[in-house]
Amino acid sequence: MEPPSGPASRRHVPWSRLLLAVSLLTFWTPPTTAQLTVEAVPPLAAEGSDVFLVAHNVTKIPLGYGWYRGERGDNTQLIASYRVDNDATVYGPVYSGREALYPNGTLLIQNVTQKDTGSYTLLVTKKDLQTEIQTGHLHVYPVLPTPVITSNNSNPREHEDTVVLTCGSETQNTSYMWWINSQSLPKSTRLELSEDKRTLTVVTVTRNDPGPYVCEARNPVSVSRSDPFTLDVLWQENSRALGVGAITGIVIGLLLVLTPLALLGYFIFLHRQMEEPSGDRFTLEAGLQAPLVLQ
């Protein structure tokens, strides 16, 4: 009697069915609960504005909420907590009086300042006492004032002095732009910008560099442009061209020289008239007075 070729219970499954099963397992994933998220509205806040830290995908009818400064639920950094069932709010150590907590878990911060920039953590407690935690971030920027252009030398001398122009006071997270004569900066080896573009250097100024110059300061929440600034470049006239002062000096000099010469010539003329011989005059006068003799 021959031994059996294999176990009677083993069956060969077609490869097509195996591939179908694998593909179904690959593309099918069990449904998951949406994750708790925190969104700042607006995401970039101007100083003095109001900001909402909105809670998304909060579990239905939770037991309560808690908001904290920082990236964890530290009771020493509690802003406020809210219990849903009795509508009770408890304020924590870092509550400033500008925060309000809504029943849906959203936190309002009024009249924000740059000191409010940072992380905020929401802790949600469910009815089964399980918790969810999520951190959001708030960015607050100042509203930029009108920048004022300052100069190290407002009256530079042509071909001698280098002028450094500065756009307003230094502010973080601010970019700068410059214009000359209402146009963007031309490419020139005599125009140099600092790394942050806040400072413009004009090397060895010429009479063609008076401006006006305008700068712009910009951050994520505001844009501000300066008033025009003009340089008073001091320069000398070309030596071949005579100025009014030089011409006046020459005229006066000529008059001082020519006037004595004219007077001297006049006196010489008079002197010569006075020295003319008297005999010639007598002969002429005698000839005029002699009687005419008739023969």
ZIURVEN-V780362 format. One record per run of one state. SS is the DSSP state (H for helix, E for strand, L for the rest). FROM is the first residue (numbers start at 1). LEN is the number of residues. Records with the same first field share a line. If there is no record, write none. Layout:
BEGIN
SS: FROM-LEN / FROM-LEN
END
This chain:
BEGIN
L: 1-14 / 28-9 / 42-2 / 47-4 / 57-7 / 70-5 / 84-4 / 92-7 / 102-5 / 110-4 / 117-1 / 126-5 / 142-7 / 152-5 / 158-5 / 168-7 / 181-2 / 185-6 / 194-5 / 203-8 / 220-2 / 226-3 / 231-3 / 235-9 / 275-3 / 290-6
H: 15-13 / 75-3 / 114-3 / 244-31 / 278-12
E: 37-5 / 44-3 / 51-6 / 64-6 / 78-6 / 88-4 / 99-3 / 107-3 / 118-8 / 131-11 / 149-3 / 157-1 / 163-5 / 175-6 / 183-2 / 191-3 / 199-4 / 211-9 / 222-4 / 229-2 / 234-1
END
